Amino acid sequence: MSQQISLESEIKNLLKSGKIIFGSRKTIKLLKNGKLKMVVIASTLKSTLRQDIIYYSKISGIPVYEYPGSGWDLGKLAGKPFLISTIGVLDVGNSKIMEIGKPIS
């Protein structure tokens, strides 16, 4: 019996065992340099930032996954008292997050 991998549990695992950065400016900078493994964006990310992240991810060949909740939900999941619209992943650690679903780019 295979166990379905939950996006939320894998994001928590990623936060504990992986190497990440928060924020769209830093994420876009590292996307341009091709230094990220993947990007997670909140569903409520501003459309201009969303377009920029998807554009640079396509150029760099880096997958972008969309978290279905808001930036506040993503911040709460990360244990932060502020919203997080973008997570740049430098190392996935023990997380299996890249095995979940299909990236949006």
Secondary structure by P-SEA (a helix, b strand, c coil): cbbbbbaaaaaaaaaacccccccaaaaaaaaaaccccbbbbcccccaaaaaaaaaaaaaacbbbbbccccaaaaaaaacccbbbcbbbbcccccccccccccccc
